[in-house]
């Protein structure tokens, strides 16, 4: 199968090269800083941004949050089906 992304440089403008499921955790960062989050079932999401700030954001179902994220905190997060969009 040909890969249309094989000769394309990774870009913060997208597309992401992978989507990784997220298990919210108060003390552990994601394995790779996400360029965005995708949420299947809306609710609140408590994050630590790539710049180190803690934020609590309400999102609807099937939302994309285009913010660099280093951690999704369990405390305060009610959204489910969270995926980190990353550049691998």
PyMOL Python script that loads the backbone (N, CA, C, O; Angstrom):
from pymol import cmd

cmd.read_pdbstr("""\
ATOM      1  N   UNK A   1       0.842  -1.155   0.000  1.00  0.00           N
ATOM      2  CA  UNK A   1       0.000   0.000   0.000  1.00  0.00           C
ATOM      3  C   UNK A   1       0.899   1.233   0.000  1.00  0.00           C
ATOM      4  O   UNK A   1       1.888   1.285   0.732  1.00  0.00           O
ATOM      5  N   UNK A   2       0.564   2.200  -0.801  1.00  0.00           N
ATOM      6  CA  UNK A   2       1.347   3.442  -0.802  1.00  0.00           C
ATOM      7  C   UNK A   2       0.920   4.319   0.376  1.00  0.00           C
ATOM      8  O   UNK A   2      -0.233   4.300   0.806  1.00  0.00           O
ATOM      9  N   UNK A   3       1.887   5.085   0.881  1.00  0.00           N
ATOM     10  CA  UNK A   3       1.639   5.950   2.025  1.00  0.00           C
ATOM     11  C   UNK A   3       1.773   7.393   1.562  1.00  0.00           C
ATOM     12  O   UNK A   3       2.887   7.832   1.278  1.00  0.00           O
ATOM     13  N   UNK A   4       0.674   8.155   1.473  1.00  0.00           N
ATOM     14  CA  UNK A   4       0.754   9.534   1.000  1.00  0.00           C
ATOM     15  C   UNK A   4       1.493  10.462   1.964  1.00  0.00           C
ATOM     16  O   UNK A   4       1.789  11.604   1.612  1.00  0.00           O
ATOM     17  N   UNK A   5       1.795   9.988   3.175  1.00  0.00           N
ATOM     18  CA  UNK A   5       2.470  10.809   4.170  1.00  0.00           C
ATOM     19  C   UNK A   5       3.966  10.527   4.256  1.00  0.00           C
ATOM     20  O   UNK A   5       4.673  11.199   5.006  1.00  0.00           O
ATOM     21  N   UNK A   6       4.462   9.545   3.501  1.00  0.00           N
ATOM     22  CA  UNK A   6       5.851   9.126   3.652  1.00  0.00           C
ATOM     23  C   UNK A   6       6.859  10.212   3.296  1.00  0.00           C
ATOM     24  O   UNK A   6       7.941  10.239   3.882  1.00  0.00           O
ATOM     25  N   UNK A   7       6.555  11.094   2.374  1.00  0.00           N
ATOM     26  CA  UNK A   7       7.482  12.153   1.986  1.00  0.00           C
ATOM     27  C   UNK A   7       7.085  13.517   2.534  1.00  0.00           C
ATOM     28  O   UNK A   7       7.625  14.540   2.111  1.00  0.00           O
ATOM     29  N   UNK A   8       6.163  13.536   3.454  1.00  0.00           N
ATOM     30  CA  UNK A   8       5.673  14.792   4.018  1.00  0.00           C
ATOM     31  C   UNK A   8       6.322  15.042   5.375  1.00  0.00           C
ATOM     32  O   UNK A   8       6.365  14.149   6.222  1.00  0.00           O
ATOM     33  N   UNK A   9       6.822  16.247   5.577  1.00  0.00           N
ATOM     34  CA  UNK A   9       7.404  16.604   6.869  1.00  0.00           C
ATOM     35  C   UNK A   9       6.290  16.757   7.902  1.00  0.00           C
ATOM     36  O   UNK A   9       5.203  17.250   7.601  1.00  0.00           O
ATOM     37  N   UNK A  10       6.584  16.326   9.114  1.00  0.00           N
ATOM     38  CA  UNK A  10       5.607  16.487  10.201  1.00  0.00           C
ATOM     39  C   UNK A  10       5.359  17.970  10.439  1.00  0.00           C
ATOM     40  O   UNK A  10       6.294  18.771  10.448  1.00  0.00           O
ATOM     41  N   UNK A  11       4.093  18.330  10.631  1.00  0.00           N
ATOM     42  CA  UNK A  11       3.725  19.732  10.780  1.00  0.00           C
ATOM     43  C   UNK A  11       2.687  19.895  11.871  1.00  0.00           C
ATOM     44  O   UNK A  11       1.786  19.067  12.009  1.00  0.00           O
ATOM     45  N   UNK A  12       2.811  20.956  12.641  1.00  0.00           N
ATOM     46  CA  UNK A  12       1.793  21.249  13.654  1.00  0.00           C
ATOM     47  C   UNK A  12       0.461  21.616  13.017  1.00  0.00           C
ATOM     48  O   UNK A  12      -0.566  21.609  13.694  1.00  0.00           O
ATOM     49  N   UNK A  13       0.461  21.934  11.733  1.00  0.00           N
ATOM     50  CA  UNK A  13      -0.774  22.247  11.014  1.00  0.00           C
ATOM     51  C   UNK A  13      -1.533  20.989  10.636  1.00  0.00           C
ATOM     52  O   UNK A  13      -2.655  21.069  10.135  1.00  0.00           O
ATOM     53  N   UNK A  14      -0.936  19.829  10.870  1.00  0.00           N
ATOM     54  CA  UNK A  14      -1.607  18.563  10.616  1.00  0.00           C
ATOM     55  C   UNK A  14      -1.231  17.977   9.287  1.00  0.00           C
ATOM     56  O   UNK A  14      -0.501  18.599   8.516  1.00  0.00           O
ATOM     57  N   UNK A  15      -1.702  16.831   9.016  1.00  0.00           N
ATOM     58  CA  UNK A  15      -2.495  16.008   9.928  1.00  0.00           C
ATOM     59  C   UNK A  15      -1.609  15.335  10.967  1.00  0.00           C
ATOM     60  O   UNK A  15      -0.396  15.221  10.790  1.00  0.00           O
ATOM     61  N   UNK A  16      -2.235  14.893  12.052  1.00  0.00           N
ATOM     62  CA  UNK A  16      -1.522  14.115  13.054  1.00  0.00           C
ATOM     63  C   UNK A  16      -1.130  12.787  12.420  1.00  0.00           C
ATOM     64  O   UNK A  16      -1.804  12.312  11.506  1.00  0.00           O
ATOM     65  N   UNK A  17      -0.062  12.195  12.890  1.00  0.00           N
ATOM     66  CA  UNK A  17       0.361  10.915  12.330  1.00  0.00           C
ATOM     67  C   UNK A  17      -0.181   9.730  13.119  1.00  0.00           C
ATOM     68  O   UNK A  17      -0.090   8.590  12.664  1.00  0.00           O
ATOM     69  N   UNK A  18      -0.749   9.990  14.310  1.00  0.00           N
ATOM     70  CA  UNK A  18      -1.323   8.902  15.093  1.00  0.00           C
ATOM     71  C   UNK A  18      -2.323   9.473  16.098  1.00  0.00           C
ATOM     72  O   UNK A  18      -2.266  10.649  16.459  1.00  0.00           O
ATOM     73  N   UNK A  19      -3.229   8.621  16.534  1.00  0.00           N
ATOM     74  CA  UNK A  19      -4.186   8.944  17.595  1.00  0.00           C
ATOM     75  C   UNK A  19      -4.017   7.891  18.674  1.00  0.00           C
ATOM     76  O   UNK A  19      -4.209   6.701  18.422  1.00  0.00           O
ATOM     77  N   UNK A  20      -3.657   8.326  19.877  1.00  0.00           N
ATOM     78  CA  UNK A  20      -3.385   7.408  20.982  1.00  0.00           C
ATOM     79  C   UNK A  20      -4.444   7.563  22.056  1.00  0.00           C
ATOM     80  O   UNK A  20      -4.740   8.684  22.471  1.00  0.00           O
ATOM     81  N   UNK A  21      -5.027   6.446  22.522  1.00  0.00           N
ATOM     82  CA  UNK A  21      -6.013   6.548  23.600  1.00  0.00           C
ATOM     83  C   UNK A  21      -5.377   7.125  24.854  1.00  0.00           C
ATOM     84  O   UNK A  21      -4.210   6.865  25.146  1.00  0.00           O
ATOM     85  N   UNK A  22      -6.147   7.907  25.590  1.00  0.00           N
ATOM     86  CA  UNK A  22      -5.657   8.576  26.801  1.00  0.00           C
ATOM     87  C   UNK A  22      -6.405   8.042  28.016  1.00  0.00           C
ATOM     88  O   UNK A  22      -7.634   7.967  28.028  1.00  0.00           O
ATOM     89  N   UNK A  23      -5.640   7.674  29.029  1.00  0.00           N
ATOM     90  CA  UNK A  23      -6.202   7.348  30.340  1.00  0.00           C
ATOM     91  C   UNK A  23      -5.827   8.513  31.250  1.00  0.00           C
ATOM     92  O   UNK A  23      -4.654   8.677  31.584  1.00  0.00           O
ATOM     93  N   UNK A  24      -6.803   9.323  31.655  1.00  0.00           N
ATOM     94  CA  UNK A  24      -6.488  10.470  32.507  1.00  0.00           C
ATOM     95  C   UNK A  24      -5.734  10.045  33.766  1.00  0.00           C
ATOM     96  O   UNK A  24      -6.048   9.023  34.376  1.00  0.00           O
ATOM     97  N   UNK A  25      -4.730  10.851  34.148  1.00  0.00           N
ATOM     98  CA  UNK A  25      -3.883  10.541  35.289  1.00  0.00           C
ATOM     99  C   UNK A  25      -3.397  11.855  35.889  1.00  0.00           C
ATOM    100  O   UNK A  25      -2.930  12.735  35.166  1.00  0.00           O
ATOM    101  N   UNK A  26      -3.503  11.986  37.192  1.00  0.00           N
ATOM    102  CA  UNK A  26      -3.129  13.237  37.847  1.00  0.00           C
ATOM    103  C   UNK A  26      -1.621  13.473  37.925  1.00  0.00           C
ATOM    104  O   UNK A  26      -1.189  14.608  38.127  1.00  0.00           O
ATOM    105  N   UNK A  27      -0.816  12.424  37.771  1.00  0.00           N
ATOM    106  CA  UNK A  27       0.618  12.593  37.994  1.00  0.00           C
ATOM    107  C   UNK A  27       1.511  12.179  36.823  1.00  0.00           C
ATOM    108  O   UNK A  27       2.723  12.384  36.885  1.00  0.00           O
ATOM    109  N   UNK A  28       0.951  11.607  35.766  1.00  0.00           N
ATOM    110  CA  UNK A  28       1.771  11.116  34.664  1.00  0.00           C
ATOM    111  C   UNK A  28       1.446  11.856  33.371  1.00  0.00           C
ATOM    112  O   UNK A  28       0.286  11.953  32.969  1.00  0.00           O
ATOM    113  N   UNK A  29       2.492  12.377  32.725  1.00  0.00           N
ATOM    114  CA  UNK A  29       2.330  13.042  31.428  1.00  0.00           C
ATOM    115  C   UNK A  29       2.062  12.018  30.337  1.00  0.00           C
ATOM    116  O   UNK A  29       2.354  10.833  30.500  1.00  0.00           O
ATOM    117  N   UNK A  30       1.504  12.481  29.223  1.00  0.00           N
ATOM    118  CA  UNK A  30       1.362  11.642  28.041  1.00  0.00           C
ATOM    119  C   UNK A  30       2.751  11.259  27.543  1.00  0.00           C
ATOM    120  O   UNK A  30       3.720  11.966  27.823  1.00  0.00           O
ATOM    121  N   UNK A  31       2.865  10.163  26.818  1.00  0.00           N
ATOM    122  CA  UNK A  31       4.173   9.730  26.317  1.00  0.00           C
ATOM    123  C   UNK A  31       4.737  10.706  25.291  1.00  0.00           C
ATOM    124  O   UNK A  31       5.954  10.824  25.146  1.00  0.00           O
ATOM    125  N   UNK A  32       3.863  11.403  24.583  1.00  0.00           N
ATOM    126  CA  UNK A  32       4.232  12.429  23.606  1.00  0.00           C
ATOM    127  C   UNK A  32       3.279  13.597  23.792  1.00  0.00           C
ATOM    128  O   UNK A  32       2.078  13.389  23.960  1.00  0.00           O
ATOM    129  N   UNK A  33       3.791  14.822  23.765  1.00  0.00           N
ATOM    130  CA  UNK A  33       2.891  15.975  23.854  1.00  0.00           C
ATOM    131  C   UNK A  33       1.954  15.958  22.651  1.00  0.00           C
ATOM    132  O   UNK A  33       2.400  15.883  21.507  1.00  0.00           O
ATOM    133  N   UNK A  34       0.665  16.029  22.918  1.00  0.00           N
ATOM    134  CA  UNK A  34      -0.350  15.992  21.859  1.00  0.00           C
ATOM    135  C   UNK A  34      -0.453  17.356  21.182  1.00  0.00           C
ATOM    136  O   UNK A  34      -0.323  18.391  21.836  1.00  0.00           O
ATOM    137  N   UNK A  35      -0.688  17.354  19.869  1.00  0.00           N
ATOM    138  CA  UNK A  35      -0.942  18.616  19.171  1.00  0.00           C
ATOM    139  C   UNK A  35      -2.413  19.001  19.292  1.00  0.00           C
ATOM    140  O   UNK A  35      -2.794  20.142  19.030  1.00  0.00           O
ATOM    141  N   UNK A  36      -3.240  18.022  19.698  1.00  0.00           N
ATOM    142  CA  UNK A  36      -4.670  18.245  19.903  1.00  0.00           C
ATOM    143  C   UNK A  36      -5.234  17.032  20.628  1.00  0.00           C
ATOM    144  O   UNK A  36      -4.592  15.984  20.698  1.00  0.00           O
ATOM    145  N   UNK A  37      -6.430  17.182  21.165  1.00  0.00           N
ATOM    146  CA  UNK A  37      -7.160  16.065  21.752  1.00  0.00           C
ATOM    147  C   UNK A  37      -8.460  15.885  20.998  1.00  0.00           C
ATOM    148  O   UNK A  37      -9.065  16.856  20.545  1.00  0.00           O
ATOM    149  N   UNK A  38      -8.889  14.636  20.866  1.00  0.00           N
ATOM    150  CA  UNK A  38     -10.199  14.317  20.309  1.00  0.00           C
ATOM    151  C   UNK A  38     -11.003  13.668  21.425  1.00  0.00           C
ATOM    152  O   UNK A  38     -10.512  12.758  22.093  1.00  0.00           O
ATOM    153  N   UNK A  39     -12.240  14.128  21.634  1.00  0.00           N
ATOM    154  CA  UNK A  39     -13.102  13.628  22.701  1.00  0.00           C
ATOM    155  C   UNK A  39     -14.368  13.059  22.081  1.00  0.00           C
ATOM    156  O   UNK A  39     -15.070  13.758  21.350  1.00  0.00           O
ATOM    157  N   UNK A  40     -14.669  11.785  22.368  1.00  0.00           N
ATOM    158  CA  UNK A  40     -15.867  11.143  21.825  1.00  0.00           C
ATOM    159  C   UNK A  40     -17.124  11.539  22.599  1.00  0.00           C
ATOM    160  O   UNK A  40     -18.139  11.892  21.998  1.00  0.00           O
ATOM    161  N   UNK A  41     -17.059  11.481  23.923  1.00  0.00           N
ATOM    162  CA  UNK A  41     -18.208  11.821  24.772  1.00  0.00           C
ATOM    163  C   UNK A  41     -17.849  13.058  25.581  1.00  0.00           C
ATOM    164  O   UNK A  41     -16.935  13.030  26.405  1.00  0.00           O
ATOM    165  N   UNK A  42     -18.568  14.130  25.342  1.00  0.00           N
ATOM    166  CA  UNK A  42     -18.247  15.415  25.939  1.00  0.00           C
ATOM    167  C   UNK A  42     -18.376  15.464  27.449  1.00  0.00           C
ATOM    168  O   UNK A  42     -18.950  14.576  28.080  1.00  0.00           O
ATOM    169  N   UNK A  43     -17.833  16.513  28.000  1.00  0.00           N
ATOM    170  CA  UNK A  43     -17.826  16.762  29.435  1.00  0.00           C
ATOM    171  C   UNK A  43     -16.682  17.710  29.730  1.00  0.00           C
ATOM    172  O   UNK A  43     -16.176  18.387  28.835  1.00  0.00           O
ATOM    173  N   UNK A  44     -16.285  17.754  30.963  1.00  0.00           N
ATOM    174  CA  UNK A  44     -15.134  18.582  31.336  1.00  0.00           C
ATOM    175  C   UNK A  44     -13.847  17.798  31.118  1.00  0.00           C
ATOM    176  O   UNK A  44     -13.811  16.575  31.255  1.00  0.00           O
ATOM    177  N   UNK A  45     -12.796  18.527  30.776  1.00  0.00           N
ATOM    178  CA  UNK A  45     -11.489  17.915  30.641  1.00  0.00           C
ATOM    179  C   UNK A  45     -10.485  18.817  31.337  1.00  0.00           C
ATOM    180  O   UNK A  45     -10.390  20.012  31.055  1.00  0.00           O
ATOM    181  N   UNK A  46      -9.736  18.214  32.254  1.00  0.00           N
ATOM    182  CA  UNK A  46      -8.722  18.935  33.013  1.00  0.00           C
ATOM    183  C   UNK A  46      -7.366  18.585  32.423  1.00  0.00           C
ATOM    184  O   UNK A  46      -6.972  17.419  32.405  1.00  0.00           O
ATOM    185  N   UNK A  47      -6.655  19.596  31.943  1.00  0.00           N
ATOM    186  CA  UNK A  47      -5.399  19.353  31.237  1.00  0.00           C
ATOM    187  C   UNK A  47      -4.260  20.192  31.807  1.00  0.00           C
ATOM    188  O   UNK A  47      -4.473  21.206  32.471  1.00  0.00           O
ATOM    189  N   UNK A  48      -3.057  19.737  31.525  1.00  0.00           N
ATOM    190  CA  UNK A  48      -1.854  20.548  31.679  1.00  0.00           C
ATOM    191  C   UNK A  48      -1.381  20.810  30.252  1.00  0.00           C
ATOM    192  O   UNK A  48      -1.091  19.872  29.509  1.00  0.00           O
ATOM    193  N   UNK A  49      -1.303  22.073  29.871  1.00  0.00           N
ATOM    194  CA  UNK A  49      -0.933  22.430  28.501  1.00  0.00           C
ATOM    195  C   UNK A  49       0.563  22.201  28.266  1.00  0.00           C
ATOM    196  O   UNK A  49       1.334  21.984  29.200  1.00  0.00           O
ATOM    197  N   UNK A  50       0.939  22.256  27.007  1.00  0.00           N
ATOM    198  CA  UNK A  50       2.345  22.100  26.645  1.00  0.00           C
ATOM    199  C   UNK A  50       3.205  23.146  27.344  1.00  0.00           C
ATOM    200  O   UNK A  50       4.379  22.891  27.614  1.00  0.00           O
ATOM    201  N   UNK A  51       2.646  24.318  27.642  1.00  0.00           N
ATOM    202  CA  UNK A  51       3.400  25.374  28.318  1.00  0.00           C
ATOM    203  C   UNK A  51       3.328  25.260  29.841  1.00  0.00           C
ATOM    204  O   UNK A  51       3.878  26.107  30.544  1.00  0.00           O
ATOM    205  N   UNK A  52       2.655  24.221  30.366  1.00  0.00           N
ATOM    206  CA  UNK A  52       2.648  23.959  31.800  1.00  0.00           C
ATOM    207  C   UNK A  52       1.507  24.550  32.588  1.00  0.00           C
ATOM    208  O   UNK A  52       1.539  24.526  33.818  1.00  0.00           O
ATOM    209  N   UNK A  53       0.494  25.084  31.918  1.00  0.00           N
ATOM    210  CA  UNK A  53      -0.647  25.678  32.618  1.00  0.00           C
ATOM    211  C   UNK A  53      -1.770  24.666  32.788  1.00  0.00           C
ATOM    212  O   UNK A  53      -2.041  23.871  31.888  1.00  0.00           O
ATOM    213  N   UNK A  54      -2.426  24.701  33.953  1.00  0.00           N
ATOM    214  CA  UNK A  54      -3.570  23.830  34.193  1.00  0.00           C
ATOM    215  C   UNK A  54      -4.831  24.536  33.735  1.00  0.00           C
ATOM    216  O   UNK A  54      -5.047  25.705  34.057  1.00  0.00           O
ATOM    217  N   UNK A  55      -5.675  23.819  32.974  1.00  0.00           N
ATOM    218  CA  UNK A  55      -6.926  24.378  32.456  1.00  0.00           C
ATOM    219  C   UNK A  55      -8.047  23.359  32.620  1.00  0.00           C
ATOM    220  O   UNK A  55      -7.817  22.151  32.548  1.00  0.00           O
ATOM    221  N   UNK A  56      -9.255  23.853  32.841  1.00  0.00           N
ATOM    222  CA  UNK A  56     -10.459  23.030  32.874  1.00  0.00           C
ATOM    223  C   UNK A  56     -11.364  23.540  31.765  1.00  0.00           C
ATOM    224  O   UNK A  56     -11.766  24.703  31.772  1.00  0.00           O
ATOM    225  N   UNK A  57     -11.685  22.669  30.813  1.00  0.00           N
ATOM    226  CA  UNK A  57     -12.414  23.079  29.617  1.00  0.00           C
ATOM    227  C   UNK A  57     -13.609  22.150  29.421  1.00  0.00           C
ATOM    228  O   UNK A  57     -13.483  20.934  29.564  1.00  0.00           O
ATOM    229  N   UNK A  58     -14.766  22.721  29.094  1.00  0.00           N
ATOM    230  CA  UNK A  58     -15.961  21.941  28.786  1.00  0.00           C
ATOM    231  C   UNK A  58     -16.025  21.717  27.278  1.00  0.00           C
ATOM    232  O   UNK A  58     -15.872  22.656  26.498  1.00  0.00           O
ATOM    233  N   UNK A  59     -16.252  20.474  26.876  1.00  0.00           N
ATOM    234  CA  UNK A  59     -16.300  20.125  25.458  1.00  0.00           C
ATOM    235  C   UNK A  59     -17.564  19.334  25.142  1.00  0.00           C
ATOM    236  O   UNK A  59     -18.046  18.568  25.977  1.00  0.00           O
ATOM    237  N   UNK A  60     -18.103  19.519  23.934  1.00  0.00           N
ATOM    238  CA  UNK A  60     -19.255  18.718  23.513  1.00  0.00           C
ATOM    239  C   UNK A  60     -18.794  17.348  22.999  1.00  0.00           C
ATOM    240  O   UNK A  60     -17.596  17.080  22.919  1.00  0.00           O
ATOM    241  N   UNK A  61     -19.747  16.496  22.658  1.00  0.00           N
ATOM    242  CA  UNK A  61     -19.427  15.211  22.028  1.00  0.00           C
ATOM    243  C   UNK A  61     -18.676  15.445  20.716  1.00  0.00           C
ATOM    244  O   UNK A  61     -18.918  16.428  20.017  1.00  0.00           O
ATOM    245  N   UNK A  62     -17.766  14.532  20.397  1.00  0.00           N
ATOM    246  CA  UNK A  62     -17.017  14.509  19.130  1.00  0.00           C
ATOM    247  C   UNK A  62     -16.259  15.817  18.876  1.00  0.00           C
ATOM    248  O   UNK A  62     -16.287  16.356  17.770  1.00  0.00           O
ATOM    249  N   UNK A  63     -15.585  16.315  19.910  1.00  0.00           N
ATOM    250  CA  UNK A  63     -14.877  17.593  19.823  1.00  0.00           C
ATOM    251  C   UNK A  63     -13.384  17.384  19.613  1.00  0.00           C
ATOM    252  O   UNK A  63     -12.806  16.395  20.065  1.00  0.00           O
ATOM    253  N   UNK A  64     -12.780  18.331  18.923  1.00  0.00           N
ATOM    254  CA  UNK A  64     -11.328  18.411  18.810  1.00  0.00           C
ATOM    255  C   UNK A  64     -10.886  19.669  19.540  1.00  0.00           C
ATOM    256  O   UNK A  64     -11.390  20.762  19.282  1.00  0.00           O
ATOM    257  N   UNK A  65      -9.935  19.501  20.458  1.00  0.00           N
ATOM    258  CA  UNK A  65      -9.372  20.615  21.210  1.00  0.00           C
ATOM    259  C   UNK A  65      -7.966  20.870  20.665  1.00  0.00           C
ATOM    260  O   UNK A  65      -7.041  20.125  20.990  1.00  0.00           O
ATOM    261  N   UNK A  66      -7.787  21.910  19.839  1.00  0.00           N
ATOM    262  CA  UNK A  66      -6.498  22.146  19.185  1.00  0.00           C
ATOM    263  C   UNK A  66      -5.499  22.896  20.079  1.00  0.00           C
ATOM    264  O   UNK A  66      -5.094  24.020  19.782  1.00  0.00           O
ATOM    265  N   UNK A  67      -5.119  22.241  21.176  1.00  0.00           N
ATOM    266  CA  UNK A  67      -4.185  22.818  22.138  1.00  0.00           C
ATOM    267  C   UNK A  67      -3.113  21.771  22.431  1.00  0.00           C
ATOM    268  O   UNK A  67      -3.421  20.588  22.575  1.00  0.00           O
ATOM    269  N   UNK A  68      -1.863  22.203  22.518  1.00  0.00           N
ATOM    270  CA  UNK A  68      -0.799  21.285  22.917  1.00  0.00           C
ATOM    271  C   UNK A  68      -1.024  20.848  24.354  1.00  0.00           C
ATOM    272  O   UNK A  68      -1.184  21.682  25.245  1.00  0.00           O
ATOM    273  N   UNK A  69      -1.036  19.526  24.579  1.00  0.00           N
ATOM    274  CA  UNK A  69      -1.363  18.978  25.895  1.00  0.00           C
ATOM    275  C   UNK A  69      -0.279  17.997  26.334  1.00  0.00           C
ATOM    276  O   UNK A  69       0.099  17.094  25.586  1.00  0.00           O
ATOM    277  N   UNK A  70       0.215  18.188  27.561  1.00  0.00           N
ATOM    278  CA  UNK A  70       1.207  17.257  28.103  1.00  0.00           C
ATOM    279  C   UNK A  70       0.582  16.253  29.065  1.00  0.00           C
ATOM    280  O   UNK A  70       1.110  15.154  29.236  1.00  0.00           O
ATOM    281  N   UNK A  71      -0.556  16.620  29.708  1.00  0.00           N
ATOM    282  CA  UNK A  71      -1.210  15.705  30.650  1.00  0.00           C
ATOM    283  C   UNK A  71      -2.707  15.934  30.645  1.00  0.00           C
ATOM    284  O   UNK A  71      -3.174  17.070  30.562  1.00  0.00           O
ATOM    285  N   UNK A  72      -3.462  14.835  30.734  1.00  0.00           N
ATOM    286  CA  UNK A  72      -4.902  14.898  30.965  1.00  0.00           C
ATOM    287  C   UNK A  72      -5.106  14.390  32.384  1.00  0.00           C
ATOM    288  O   UNK A  72      -4.821  13.232  32.690  1.00  0.00           O
ATOM    289  N   UNK A  73      -5.599  15.265  33.240  1.00  0.00           N
ATOM    290  CA  UNK A  73      -5.760  14.931  34.651  1.00  0.00           C
ATOM    291  C   UNK A  73      -7.056  14.160  34.894  1.00  0.00           C
ATOM    292  O   UNK A  73      -8.079  14.440  34.270  1.00  0.00           O
ATOM    293  N   UNK A  74      -7.004  13.190  35.802  1.00  0.00           N
ATOM    294  CA  UNK A  74      -8.201  12.427  36.161  1.00  0.00           C
ATOM    295  C   UNK A  74      -9.153  13.295  36.980  1.00  0.00           C
ATOM    296  O   UNK A  74     -10.367  13.266  36.778  1.00  0.00           O
ATOM    297  N   UNK A  75      -8.587  14.067  37.906  1.00  0.00           N
ATOM    298  CA  UNK A  75      -9.406  14.945  38.745  1.00  0.00           C
ATOM    299  C   UNK A  75      -9.994  16.057  37.882  1.00  0.00           C
ATOM    300  O   UNK A  75      -9.263  16.840  37.275  1.00  0.00           O
ATOM    301  N   UNK A  76     -11.307  16.116  37.836  1.00  0.00           N
ATOM    302  CA  UNK A  76     -11.989  17.150  37.067  1.00  0.00           C
ATOM    303  C   UNK A  76     -12.370  16.735  35.660  1.00  0.00           C
ATOM    304  O   UNK A  76     -13.119  17.447  34.991  1.00  0.00           O
ATOM    305  N   UNK A  77     -11.867  15.587  35.192  1.00  0.00           N
ATOM    306  CA  UNK A  77     -12.194  15.136  33.839  1.00  0.00           C
ATOM    307  C   UNK A  77     -13.405  14.220  33.875  1.00  0.00           C
ATOM    308  O   UNK A  77     -13.395  13.183  34.540  1.00  0.00           O
ATOM    309  N   UNK A  78     -14.457  14.616  33.148  1.00  0.00           N
ATOM    310  CA  UNK A  78     -15.656  13.785  33.017  1.00  0.00           C
ATOM    311  C   UNK A  78     -15.858  13.319  31.581  1.00  0.00           C
ATOM    312  O   UNK A  78     -16.629  12.391  31.335  1.00  0.00           O
ATOM    313  N   UNK A  79     -15.174  13.949  30.631  1.00  0.00           N
ATOM    314  CA  UNK A  79     -15.254  13.524  29.229  1.00  0.00           C
ATOM    315  C   UNK A  79     -14.629  12.137  29.101  1.00  0.00           C
ATOM    316  O   UNK A  79     -13.735  11.777  29.868  1.00  0.00           O
ATOM    317  N   UNK A  80     -15.106  11.359  28.124  1.00  0.00           N
ATOM    318  CA  UNK A  80     -14.564  10.012  27.905  1.00  0.00           C
ATOM    319  C   UNK A  80     -14.253   9.813  26.428  1.00  0.00           C
ATOM    320  O   UNK A  80     -14.626  10.619  25.575  1.00  0.00           O
ATOM    321  N   UNK A  81     -13.565   8.724  26.158  1.00  0.00           N
ATOM    322  CA  UNK A  81     -13.167   8.444  24.785  1.00  0.00           C
ATOM    323  C   UNK A  81     -12.165   9.484  24.292  1.00  0.00           C
ATOM    324  O   UNK A  81     -12.293  10.005  23.183  1.00  0.00           O
ATOM    325  N   UNK A  82     -11.175   9.780  25.119  1.00  0.00           N
ATOM    326  CA  UNK A  82     -10.198  10.825  24.820  1.00  0.00           C
ATOM    327  C   UNK A  82      -9.032  10.201  24.059  1.00  0.00           C
ATOM    328  O   UNK A  82      -8.527   9.140  24.425  1.00  0.00           O
ATOM    329  N   UNK A  83      -8.614  10.882  22.992  1.00  0.00           N
ATOM    330  CA  UNK A  83      -7.473  10.439  22.176  1.00  0.00           C
ATOM    331  C   UNK A  83      -6.520  11.607  21.989  1.00  0.00           C
ATOM    332  O   UNK A  83      -6.945  12.730  21.720  1.00  0.00           O
ATOM    333  N   UNK A  84      -5.233  11.337  22.133  1.00  0.00           N
ATOM    334  CA  UNK A  84      -4.193  12.335  21.871  1.00  0.00           C
ATOM    335  C   UNK A  84      -3.812  12.246  20.403  1.00  0.00           C
ATOM    336  O   UNK A  84      -3.436  11.177  19.921  1.00  0.00           O
ATOM    337  N   UNK A  85      -3.905  13.362  19.688  1.00  0.00           N
ATOM    338  CA  UNK A  85      -3.456  13.416  18.298  1.00  0.00           C
ATOM    339  C   UNK A  85      -1.995  13.858  18.340  1.00  0.00           C
ATOM    340  O   UNK A  85      -1.676  14.933  18.849  1.00  0.00           O
ATOM    341  N   UNK A  86      -1.109  13.015  17.797  1.00  0.00           N
ATOM    342  CA  UNK A  86       0.334  13.246  17.939  1.00  0.00           C
ATOM    343  C   UNK A  86       1.047  13.179  16.600  1.00  0.00           C
ATOM    344  O   UNK A  86       0.541  12.644  15.614  1.00  0.00           O
ATOM    345  N   UNK A  87       2.242  13.747  16.614  1.00  0.00           N
ATOM    346  CA  UNK A  87       3.173  13.622  15.492  1.00  0.00           C
ATOM    347  C   UNK A  87       4.214  12.607  15.905  1.00  0.00           C
ATOM    348  O   UNK A  87       4.960  12.836  16.857  1.00  0.00           O
ATOM    349  N   UNK A  88       4.277  11.497  15.210  1.00  0.00           N
ATOM    350  CA  UNK A  88       5.231  10.450  15.591  1.00  0.00           C
ATOM    351  C   UNK A  88       6.504  10.564  14.791  1.00  0.00           C
ATOM    352  O   UNK A  88       7.422   9.766  14.976  1.00  0.00           O
TER     353      UNK A  88
END
""", "prot")
cmd.dss("prot")
cmd.show_as("cartoon", "prot")
cmd.util.cbc("prot")
cmd.orient("prot")
